[in-house]
Amino acid sequence: MTESRTGRNHVGPVDASTVPRYSGIATFARLPSIDVVDRADVAVAGVPFDAGTSFRPGARFGPAAVREASRLLRPYDPALRLEPFELQQVVDAGDLSCNPFSIPEAIEEIYTEAAALLQRASRLLALGGDHTIAFPLLKAVAEQWGPVALVHFDAHLDTWDSYFNAPYTHGTPFRRAREQGYLLDHHSVHVGLRGPLYAESDLADDEQLGFMSVHATDLDRLGVQAIIERIRDRVADAPVYVSVDIDVLDPAHAPGTGTPEPGGLTSRELLSILRGLAGTRMVGADVVEVSPPFDHASLTALAAAHVAYALLGITATTPAPARGSEASTQQPAPAH
């Protein structure tokens, strides 16, 4: 245990100079388990569920693969110039258990366990699992802080109404979240969209739901900094939930995913955009759709581990917002 610059005693990662990275228990970034501390600032939890996927399965093995890849992470982030594990107590909370055969039951179980975990930790970073898990996670987060601004990194909209008449899949979580009031009006944004759609109306329907879209090709015209500014203007000072589908990356950078789409972001672009959100009021996040059976040389798992590390850098830059009614009365400035 070491005393941080905040004056609090935090339990940090296992020291790689005394215990090699490839040995020991594979918690995320070799951080302590949640049972070691009384309370945490951020809990990292796996959600090994992929019954909602529509193409290539395997994301149920994602949390374990990301944890294994995260052994390479080190305490100091030179891009943000901070030590995320010194400024906040981060723990690994293990995996949330859920039914692998019933999507509705799994959604309820993920929500219940996430809500319970948020009583022990101020914020939650989930490792998926397919994107279905974002719906119950948003429900748990919205109960704590009220409706949130969603920053959604993905090749796909994930606001479709149903698939084979199933209302809850990895392609529908944000329509369901919007319908249930978990998202703020006109503060949410998709980043990295590309690839064919079912119909032109998909984009119109998404816009009517209150989302702004940043397409992958927009980076060619505008560059990373302009995209960061668009996102920050969109979320304003609202509480933010960041959801990263690893297929936002080009398959060259993330081959191990269920629905790969050529023409995506590079790892550097994604990490730069995420770090540009430092100082926003992030209350929760997820990194999903890592499918190890389709991964090569752990490229996708390594990318996801570094994405999660960047998200922890964001939470280190700002305290968790006030909860409950106090949060709901703090209405953000209008987004344009």
LUMKOL-945004 format. One line per field, with one value per residue: residue number from 0; x, y, z of N, C-alpha, C in turn; chain. Coordinates in steps of 0.2 Angstrom, whole numbers, always signed. Layout:
num: c(NUM, ...)
n_X: c(X, ...)
n_Y: c(Y, ...)
n_Z: c(Z, ...)
ca_X: c(X, ...)
ca_Y: c(Y, ...)
ca_Z: c(Z, ...)
c_X: c(X, ...)
c_Y: c(Y, ...)
c_Z: c(Z, ...)
cadena: c(A, ...)
% end
This chain:
num: c(0, 1, 2, 3, 4, 5, 6, 7, 8, 9, 10, 11, 12, 13, 14, 15, 16, 17, 18, 19, 20, 21, 22, 23, 24, 25, 26, 27, 28, 29, 30, 31, 32, 33, 34, 35, 36, 37, 38, 39, 40, 41, 42, 43, 44, 45, 46, 47, 48, 49, 50, 51, 52, 53, 54, 55, 56, 57, 58, 59, 60, 61, 62, 63, 64, 65, 66, 67, 68, 69, 70, 71, 72, 73, 74, 75, 76, 77, 78, 79, 80, 81, 82, 83, 84, 85, 86, 87, 88, 89, 90, 91, 92, 93, 94, 95, 96, 97, 98, 99, 100, 101, 102, 103, 104, 105, 106, 107, 108, 109, 110, 111, 112, 113, 114, 115, 116, 117, 118, 119, 120, 121, 122, 123, 124, 125, 126, 127, 128, 129, 130, 131, 132, 133, 134, 135, 136, 137, 138, 139, 140, 141, 142, 143, 144, 145, 146, 147, 148, 149, 150, 151, 152, 153, 154, 155, 156, 157, 158, 159, 160, 161, 162, 163, 164, 165, 166, 167, 168, 169, 170, 171, 172, 173, 174, 175, 176, 177, 178, 179, 180, 181, 182, 183, 184, 185, 186, 187, 188, 189, 190, 191, 192, 193, 194, 195, 196, 197, 198, 199, 200, 201, 202, 203, 204, 205, 206, 207, 208, 209, 210, 211, 212, 213, 214, 215, 216, 217, 218, 219, 220, 221, 222, 223, 224, 225, 226, 227, 228, 229, 230, 231, 232, 233, 234, 235, 236, 237, 238, 239, 240, 241, 242, 243, 244, 245, 246, 247, 248, 249, 250, 251, 252, 253, 254, 255, 256, 257, 258, 259, 260, 261, 262, 263, 264, 265, 266, 267, 268, 269, 270, 271, 272, 273, 274, 275, 276, 277, 278, 279, 280, 281, 282, 283, 284, 285, 286, 287, 288, 289, 290, 291, 292, 293, 294, 295, 296, 297, 298, 299, 300, 301, 302, 303, 304, 305, 306, 307, 308, 309, 310, 311, 312, 313, 314, 315, 316, 317, 318, 319, 320, 321, 322, 323, 324, 325, 326, 327, 328, 329, 330, 331, 332, 333, 334, 335)
n_X: c(+4, +3, +5, -5, -3, -15, -16, -22, -22, -18, -21, -10, -5, +3, +20, +30, +44, +48, +39, +37, +28, +21, +17, +8, -9, -21, -28, -36, -24, -15, -20, -27, -39, -57, -60, -50, -50, -59, -68, -69, -64, -65, -72, -67, -75, -78, -90, -95, -103, -112, -123, -131, -126, -124, -117, -101, -97, -90, -87, -89, -78, -70, -67, -58, -47, -44, -40, -28, -20, -18, -8, +3, +2, +8, +11, +12, +5, +11, +5, -6, +0, +0, -3, -14, -18, -13, -19, -32, -42, -42, -49, -51, -66, -69, -80, -96, -110, -121, -135, -132, -141, -153, -158, -166, -166, -152, -150, -157, -150, -137, -139, -143, -132, -122, -128, -127, -113, -110, -113, -102, -91, -87, -87, -90, -81, -84, -79, -83, -88, -103, -112, -124, -124, -123, -135, -141, -131, -131, -144, -141, -131, -139, -148, -140, -135, -144, -151, -139, -125, -121, -106, -102, -92, -90, -92, -105, -123, -131, -144, -155, -171, -176, -170, -173, -185, -181, -180, -169, -153, -136, -136, -146, -145, -145, -156, -166, -161, -163, -177, -181, -177, -164, -154, -148, -158, -152, -138, -130, -118, -112, -97, -86, -93, -97, -98, -110, -128, -144, -154, -157, -165, -161, -151, -159, -169, -160, -156, -168, -169, -161, -147, -131, -120, -103, -94, -82, -75, -75, -64, -54, -56, -57, -49, -41, -42, -52, -63, -63, -66, -79, -86, -84, -91, -104, -107, -107, -108, -113, -116, -106, -106, -96, -95, -87, -86, -75, -74, -74, -62, -51, -51, -38, -32, -39, -44, -50, -65, -83, -91, -83, -78, -71, -60, -59, -55, -38, -28, -21, -28, -40, -36, -31, -42, -50, -42, -43, -54, -52, -56, -69, -86, -86, -95, -96, -92, -89, -80, -81, -85, -74, -67, -59, -57, -56, -45, -28, -12, -15, -19, -31, -36, -25, -27, -39, -36, -28, -37, -46, -37, -35, -47, -48, -38, -46, -56, -47, -45, -55, -67, -80, -96, -110, -122, -139, -154, -148, -139, -148, -154, -145, -145, -138, -129, -137, -135, -128)
n_Y: c(-6, +11, +29, +41, +56, +62, +60, +49, +32, +20, +4, -2, -9, -25, -25, -25, -25, -34, -45, -54, -49, -59, -68, -74, -70, -65, -52, -36, -26, -31, -27, -25, -36, -33, -36, -33, -20, -7, +2, +7, +18, +16, +2, -12, -23, -39, -45, -58, -62, -67, -70, -61, -58, -56, -62, -67, -77, -77, -67, -69, -74, -63, -54, -61, -62, -49, -45, -53, -48, -35, -36, -30, -17, -2, +9, +23, +35, +43, +50, +57, +62, +57, +46, +34, +24, +29, +41, +37, +24, +9, -6, -24, -32, -44, -56, -52, -63, -71, -77, -88, -92, -86, -71, -60, -64, -63, -49, -44, -49, -44, -31, -30, -35, -25, -14, -17, -17, -4, +1, -1, +4, +19, +21, +12, +1, -9, -24, -32, -47, -45, -31, -30, -30, -16, -10, -15, -10, +4, +6, +4, +14, +25, +25, +29, +42, +49, +53, +51, +57, +49, +43, +35, +23, +15, +4, +3, +8, +3, +6, -1, -8, -21, -38, -52, -52, -50, -40, -36, -36, -36, -26, -17, -10, +4, +10, +5, +10, +23, +24, +20, +31, +33, +40, +57, +69, +74, +74, +64, +54, +45, +38, +34, +27, +17, +7, -4, -2, -7, +0, +17, +24, +20, +29, +41, +37, +35, +48, +54, +49, +56, +56, +61, +59, +54, +50, +37, +42, +55, +58, +59, +71, +81, +78, +72, +81, +90, +81, +78, +90, +91, +81, +85, +97, +92, +84, +93, +98, +87, +72, +58, +43, +31, +21, +8, -1, -13, -15, -3, +0, -2, -18, -22, -18, -23, -38, -48, -48, -48, -42, -37, -22, -15, +0, +7, +16, +19, +12, +22, +34, +31, +30, +43, +51, +47, +51, +64, +67, +69, +76, +77, +73, +58, +45, +31, +16, +5, -8, -17, -32, -40, -54, -67, -80, -76, -68, -62, -65, -58, -45, -38, -39, -33, -20, -17, -18, -6, +3, +3, +7, +20, +25, +24, +34, +45, +45, +47, +61, +68, +70, +59, +63, +71, +60, +53, +63, +75, +75, +74, +86, +95, +101, +100, +111, +116, +106, +106)
n_Z: c(+0, -4, -1, -9, -20, -17, -4, +1, +5, -6, -14, -26, -42, -44, -42, -56, -56, -46, -47, -61, -76, -82, -73, -58, -53, -65, -64, -69, -76, -66, -54, -37, -30, -27, -14, -6, -2, +7, +0, -17, -29, -43, -51, -60, -70, -77, -90, -95, -108, -122, -129, -136, -148, -166, -177, -177, -164, -147, -138, -125, -120, -119, -107, -100, -109, -111, -98, -97, -107, -102, -93, -97, -95, -87, -73, -75, -86, -99, -109, -104, -93, -79, -65, -65, -56, -44, -41, -39, -32, -39, -43, -47, -49, -52, -62, -68, -65, -76, -85, -98, -108, -108, -114, -108, -94, -92, -94, -83, -72, -74, -73, -59, -52, -56, -51, -37, -36, -38, -26, -19, -26, -33, -47, -62, -73, -86, -94, -109, -117, -127, -135, -130, -116, -113, -111, -98, -90, -92, -86, -73, -70, -73, -63, -53, -56, -64, -81, -94, -104, -119, -126, -139, -146, -161, -175, -179, -178, -167, -163, -168, -170, -168, -170, -179, -172, -159, -146, -138, -141, -147, -156, -152, -140, -137, -142, -134, -122, -124, -125, -112, -105, -100, -107, -110, -119, -135, -132, -135, -144, -158, -163, -176, -186, -200, -215, -223, -222, -217, -222, -229, -221, -208, -203, -202, -193, -182, -180, -176, -164, -156, -158, -162, -176, -179, -193, -198, -209, -207, -199, -209, -215, -205, -194, -178, -167, -170, -170, -156, -151, -156, -149, -136, -135, -138, -127, -117, -100, -95, -85, -91, -101, -107, -121, -128, -142, -148, -162, -168, -171, -186, -194, -196, -184, -175, -176, -169, -167, -167, -178, -189, -198, -213, -215, -203, -187, -182, -169, -163, -166, -160, -146, -144, -146, -135, -124, -126, -120, -107, -91, -93, -86, -83, -79, -80, -90, -104, -112, -126, -136, -139, -146, -143, -150, -163, -164, -167, -162, -150, -154, -153, -140, -133, -138, -133, -119, -118, -121, -111, -101, -105, -102, -88, -86, -89, -79, -68, -69, -65, -51, -46, -51, -42, -34, -38, -34, -33, -44, -54, -54, -59, -73, -89, -101, -116, -130, -147)
ca_X: c(+0, +7, +1, -4, -3, -21, -16, -26, -18, -21, -17, -9, -4, +9, +26, +33, +51, +49, +36, +37, +21, +18, +16, +3, -16, -22, -33, -34, -18, -13, -23, -30, -47, -61, -61, -44, -51, -66, -72, -65, -66, -67, -71, -66, -78, -80, -97, -94, -110, -112, -129, -135, -122, -128, -113, -96, -98, -84, -85, -89, -71, -67, -64, -52, -42, -42, -36, -22, -16, -17, -2, +8, +1, +12, +8, +12, +2, +14, +0, -10, +5, -3, -3, -21, -19, -11, -24, -39, -42, -45, -49, -54, -71, -71, -85, -103, -113, -127, -138, -129, -146, -159, -156, -169, -164, -146, -150, -159, -144, -131, -141, -143, -125, -119, -131, -124, -106, -110, -113, -95, -87, -90, -88, -89, -78, -85, -76, -88, -95, -106, -114, -131, -123, -123, -142, -142, -126, -134, -149, -138, -128, -144, -151, -136, -133, -149, -149, -132, -123, -118, -101, -102, -87, -93, -93, -112, -127, -133, -150, -160, -177, -175, -167, -177, -190, -178, -179, -163, -147, -130, -138, -152, -145, -145, -163, -169, -159, -166, -184, -181, -175, -157, -150, -151, -159, -148, -131, -126, -115, -109, -90, -83, -98, -95, -100, -117, -133, -150, -158, -155, -169, -158, -148, -164, -172, -156, -156, -174, -168, -157, -140, -126, -115, -97, -92, -75, -72, -75, -57, -50, -57, -57, -43, -43, -43, -59, -68, -63, -70, -86, -89, -85, -97, -110, -109, -107, -105, -117, -113, -105, -105, -92, -96, -82, -86, -68, -75, -73, -55, -51, -49, -30, -30, -44, -47, -54, -72, -89, -94, -78, -80, -65, -61, -60, -50, -32, -28, -18, -34, -45, -33, -30, -49, -52, -38, -45, -60, -50, -59, -77, -89, -87, -98, -96, -89, -88, -76, -85, -85, -67, -69, -52, -56, -54, -39, -22, -6, -18, -20, -38, -36, -20, -30, -45, -33, -25, -43, -48, -32, -36, -53, -46, -35, -51, -59, -42, -44, -61, -70, -86, -102, -115, -127, -146, -158, -143, -136, -153, -156, -140, -146, -132, -131, -140, -130, -130)
ca_Y: c(+0, +17, +35, +44, +63, +64, +59, +43, +26, +16, -2, -2, -15, -29, -22, -29, -26, -39, -51, -53, -48, -65, -73, -72, -70, -60, -46, -31, -22, -34, -23, -29, -38, -28, -38, -31, -13, -6, +5, +9, +24, +13, -6, -15, -30, -43, -47, -63, -64, -65, -73, -56, -57, -58, -64, -71, -77, -78, -62, -71, -75, -56, -51, -65, -61, -42, -45, -56, -43, -29, -37, -26, -10, +1, +14, +30, +37, +49, +55, +61, +64, +55, +39, +33, +20, +33, +46, +34, +17, +5, -13, -29, -35, -51, -56, -53, -69, -70, -83, -88, -95, -81, -64, -56, -65, -61, -42, -42, -51, -39, -24, -31, -35, -19, -9, -19, -16, +3, +3, -2, +8, +25, +21, +5, +0, -16, -28, -37, -47, -42, -25, -31, -28, -9, -8, -15, -6, +10, +6, +4, +20, +31, +26, +33, +49, +51, +52, +52, +58, +43, +44, +28, +22, +9, +4, +2, +12, -1, +8, -4, -9, -28, -43, -58, -50, -50, -33, -35, -39, -31, -21, -13, -7, +11, +12, +3, +14, +30, +23, +20, +38, +33, +45, +64, +72, +78, +75, +58, +54, +39, +40, +29, +24, +15, +1, -4, -2, -11, +5, +24, +26, +19, +35, +45, +34, +36, +55, +56, +46, +61, +55, +64, +54, +56, +44, +36, +46, +62, +59, +61, +78, +85, +76, +70, +87, +93, +76, +79, +96, +90, +77, +89, +101, +88, +81, +99, +97, +82, +65, +55, +36, +30, +14, +7, -7, -13, -15, +4, +0, -6, -25, -23, -16, -27, -43, -52, -46, -52, -39, -32, -18, -12, +7, +10, +20, +16, +12, +29, +38, +30, +32, +50, +54, +46, +55, +71, +68, +70, +81, +77, +70, +52, +41, +24, +15, -2, -10, -24, -36, -43, -61, -70, -85, -73, -63, -64, -62, -54, -38, -35, -39, -28, -14, -16, -16, +0, +8, +3, +11, +27, +27, +25, +40, +50, +45, +50, +68, +72, +66, +56, +68, +69, +55, +54, +68, +81, +75, +75, +93, +99, +101, +102, +116, +113, +104, +108)
ca_Z: c(+0, -5, +0, -15, -19, -14, +4, +2, +4, -12, -16, -33, -46, -42, -44, -61, -55, -42, -49, -68, -78, -84, -67, -54, -55, -70, -63, -74, -74, -60, -48, -32, -31, -23, -7, -3, +0, +10, -5, -22, -34, -49, -51, -66, -69, -83, -91, -100, -111, -129, -132, -140, -154, -172, -182, -175, -156, -143, -134, -118, -117, -119, -101, -98, -114, -110, -92, -98, -111, -97, -89, -100, -93, -82, -69, -77, -92, -102, -114, -99, -88, -73, -63, -64, -50, -38, -40, -37, -30, -44, -41, -51, -46, -55, -67, -66, -67, -80, -88, -105, -113, -108, -114, -103, -88, -91, -93, -76, -68, -75, -70, -52, -50, -57, -46, -31, -36, -38, -19, -16, -30, -36, -54, -65, -80, -88, -100, -111, -118, -133, -133, -126, -109, -111, -109, -91, -86, -92, -81, -66, -70, -73, -57, -48, -58, -68, -88, -95, -111, -121, -131, -141, -152, -164, -183, -180, -174, -161, -162, -172, -166, -166, -174, -178, -167, -152, -144, -134, -144, -147, -161, -150, -133, -136, -143, -128, -117, -125, -124, -105, -102, -97, -110, -111, -125, -139, -129, -136, -150, -161, -166, -180, -190, -206, -217, -226, -217, -219, -226, -228, -215, -202, -201, -200, -186, -177, -178, -172, -157, -153, -158, -167, -179, -182, -197, -198, -214, -204, -197, -214, -217, -199, -189, -172, -163, -172, -167, -149, -149, -157, -144, -129, -136, -138, -120, -112, -94, -92, -84, -97, -101, -113, -123, -134, -146, -151, -169, -170, -174, -192, -193, -196, -178, -170, -180, -165, -165, -170, -184, -191, -204, -215, -215, -196, -184, -180, -162, -161, -167, -154, -139, -144, -145, -128, -120, -127, -116, -100, -88, -93, -80, -84, -73, -81, -96, -105, -118, -127, -142, -140, -147, -143, -155, -170, -163, -169, -158, -145, -156, -151, -133, -131, -140, -128, -113, -118, -121, -104, -97, -106, -99, -81, -86, -89, -72, -63, -70, -62, -46, -48, -50, -36, -36, -36, -36, -34, -50, -59, -55, -63, -80, -93, -106, -122, -135, -153)
c_X: c(+4, +2, +1, -4, -9, -21, -20, -21, -22, -17, -16, -8, +2, +15, +30, +41, +53, +45, +35, +29, +18, +16, +11, -4, -17, -28, -31, -29, -14, -15, -26, -37, -50, -61, -55, -45, -58, -70, -67, -68, -68, -66, -71, -70, -79, -87, -96, -100, -109, -118, -133, -131, -125, -124, -108, -97, -91, -82, -86, -82, -67, -64, -58, -46, -39, -38, -29, -17, -15, -11, +3, +8, +6, +9, +7, +10, +6, +10, -4, -6, +2, -2, -10, -22, -16, -16, -31, -38, -46, -44, -52, -59, -73, -76, -92, -106, -120, -129, -135, -135, -152, -157, -159, -167, -157, -145, -152, -153, -138, -133, -141, -136, -121, -122, -128, -117, -105, -111, -106, -90, -90, -92, -87, -86, -79, -81, -81, -84, -97, -109, -121, -130, -123, -129, -142, -137, -128, -139, -146, -135, -133, -147, -147, -135, -139, -147, -142, -131, -119, -113, -100, -98, -89, -93, -101, -116, -129, -140, -156, -165, -177, -172, -170, -182, -188, -177, -172, -157, -141, -131, -143, -151, -147, -152, -167, -167, -162, -173, -185, -179, -168, -152, -153, -152, -154, -141, -127, -124, -112, -102, -88, -87, -95, -99, -107, -122, -139, -154, -156, -159, -166, -154, -154, -168, -167, -155, -162, -174, -164, -150, -137, -122, -109, -94, -84, -72, -72, -68, -53, -50, -56, -51, -46, -45, -50, -64, -68, -67, -78, -90, -89, -90, -104, -112, -110, -104, -110, -113, -112, -104, -102, -93, -91, -83, -79, -68, -75, -66, -56, -49, -42, -28, -33, -47, -51, -60, -77, -91, -89, -80, -73, -66, -61, -55, -44, -32, -25, -24, -38, -42, -33, -37, -51, -48, -40, -52, -59, -53, -67, -79, -91, -89, -98, -94, -89, -83, -78, -83, -78, -69, -62, -52, -54, -48, -33, -16, -9, -19, -26, -38, -31, -23, -35, -42, -31, -31, -45, -43, -33, -42, -52, -42, -40, -54, -54, -42, -50, -64, -77, -92, -106, -120, -134, -149, -153, -141, -142, -155, -151, -141, -140, -134, -133, -134, -133, -128)
c_Y: c(+6, +23, +39, +52, +66, +64, +53, +37, +21, +10, -2, -9, -19, -26, -27, -29, -31, -45, -50, -53, -54, -70, -70, -72, -64, -56, -41, -27, -25, -30, -27, -31, -33, -30, -36, -24, -12, -3, +7, +15, +21, +5, -8, -22, -33, -45, -52, -66, -62, -69, -68, -55, -60, -61, -69, -71, -77, -72, -63, -73, -68, -54, -55, -63, -53, -42, -48, -51, -37, -30, -33, -19, -8, +7, +21, +31, +43, +53, +59, +64, +63, +48, +37, +29, +23, +38, +43, +26, +13, -2, -18, -32, -41, -50, -56, -59, -68, -76, -83, -90, -90, -74, -59, -57, -62, -53, -40, -44, -46, -33, -25, -31, -29, -14, -10, -17, -8, +6, +2, +2, +14, +25, +14, +5, -7, -18, -33, -42, -43, -35, -25, -28, -21, -7, -9, -11, +1, +11, +7, +11, +26, +31, +29, +40, +52, +50, +54, +54, +52, +45, +36, +27, +15, +10, +4, +6, +9, +3, +5, -6, -16, -32, -49, -58, -50, -43, -31, -39, -34, -26, -16, -9, +0, +14, +11, +8, +21, +29, +23, +26, +38, +38, +52, +65, +76, +79, +69, +58, +47, +42, +33, +25, +23, +9, +1, -4, -6, -6, +12, +26, +24, +25, +40, +43, +36, +44, +57, +54, +51, +60, +59, +59, +57, +49, +43, +41, +53, +64, +61, +68, +83, +84, +75, +76, +90, +88, +77, +85, +95, +86, +81, +94, +98, +86, +87, +97, +91, +76, +61, +47, +35, +22, +13, +0, -7, -13, -8, +5, -4, -13, -26, -22, -21, -32, -47, -49, -49, -49, -34, -28, -14, -4, +10, +14, +16, +16, +19, +34, +37, +32, +40, +54, +53, +50, +62, +72, +69, +76, +81, +72, +63, +48, +33, +23, +7, -2, -17, -26, -38, -51, -64, -76, -82, -68, -66, -61, -57, -47, -35, -34, -34, -21, -12, -14, -9, +5, +8, +7, +18, +29, +28, +32, +46, +50, +48, +58, +72, +67, +64, +62, +66, +64, +57, +60, +75, +81, +76, +82, +98, +97, +103, +107, +113, +111, +105, +103)
c_Z: c(+0, -4, -6, -14, -16, -6, +6, +1, -1, -13, -23, -36, -42, -45, -49, -60, -50, -43, -57, -70, -80, -79, -63, -57, -60, -69, -68, -71, -68, -54, -43, -33, -26, -16, -3, +1, +3, +4, -10, -26, -40, -49, -58, -66, -76, -83, -97, -103, -118, -133, -137, -147, -161, -178, -179, -167, -153, -138, -126, -115, -117, -113, -99, -102, -112, -103, -93, -102, -107, -93, -91, -98, -87, -79, -71, -85, -95, -106, -109, -93, -81, -72, -61, -58, -44, -36, -38, -36, -35, -42, -47, -47, -48, -61, -64, -69, -71, -84, -96, -110, -113, -108, -109, -96, -87, -90, -86, -71, -68, -72, -62, -49, -51, -52, -39, -31, -36, -31, -16, -20, -33, -43, -57, -72, -82, -94, -102, -115, -124, -130, -130, -119, -108, -109, -101, -87, -86, -87, -74, -65, -69, -67, -52, -50, -63, -76, -89, -103, -113, -127, -133, -147, -155, -172, -184, -176, -167, -159, -166, -167, -163, -171, -173, -173, -160, -151, -141, -137, -144, -152, -158, -143, -132, -138, -137, -122, -118, -124, -116, -101, -99, -101, -111, -118, -129, -136, -131, -143, -152, -164, -170, -185, -197, -209, -220, -220, -220, -224, -225, -222, -208, -199, -199, -194, -181, -175, -174, -165, -153, -153, -164, -170, -181, -186, -197, -204, -212, -202, -203, -216, -211, -195, -182, -167, -164, -169, -160, -147, -150, -151, -137, -130, -136, -131, -115, -106, -90, -90, -90, -96, -107, -115, -129, -136, -150, -159, -172, -174, -181, -190, -193, -188, -173, -174, -176, -162, -169, -177, -186, -198, -206, -215, -208, -194, -183, -172, -159, -161, -161, -147, -139, -143, -138, -123, -120, -123, -108, -97, -88, -87, -81, -78, -74, -88, -97, -112, -120, -134, -144, -140, -148, -149, -162, -169, -165, -165, -152, -147, -153, -144, -130, -133, -135, -121, -112, -118, -114, -99, -98, -103, -91, -81, -85, -82, -67, -64, -67, -57, -49, -47, -44, -39, -35, -38, -37, -41, -55, -60, -58, -70, -85, -98, -112, -127, -142, -158)
cadena: c(A, A, A, A, A, A, A, A, A, A, A, A, A, A, A, A, A, A, A, A, A, A, A, A, A, A, A, A, A, A, A, A, A, A, A, A, A, A, A, A, A, A, A, A, A, A, A, A, A, A, A, A, A, A, A, A, A, A, A, A, A, A, A, A, A, A, A, A, A, A, A, A, A, A, A, A, A, A, A, A, A, A, A, A, A, A, A, A, A, A, A, A, A, A, A, A, A, A, A, A, A, A, A, A, A, A, A, A, A, A, A, A, A, A, A, A, A, A, A, A, A, A, A, A, A, A, A, A, A, A, A, A, A, A, A, A, A, A, A, A, A, A, A, A, A, A, A, A, A, A, A, A, A, A, A, A, A, A, A, A, A, A, A, A, A, A, A, A, A, A, A, A, A, A, A, A, A, A, A, A, A, A, A, A, A, A, A, A, A, A, A, A, A, A, A, A, A, A, A, A, A, A, A, A, A, A, A, A, A, A, A, A, A, A, A, A, A, A, A, A, A, A, A, A, A, A, A, A, A, A, A, A, A, A, A, A, A, A, A, A, A, A, A, A, A, A, A, A, A, A, A, A, A, A, A, A, A, A, A, A, A, A, A, A, A, A, A, A, A, A, A, A, A, A, A, A, A, A, A, A, A, A, A, A, A, A, A, A, A, A, A, A, A, A, A, A, A, A, A, A, A, A, A, A, A, A, A, A, A, A, A, A, A, A, A, A, A, A, A, A, A, A, A, A, A, A, A, A, A, A, A, A, A, A, A, A)
% end
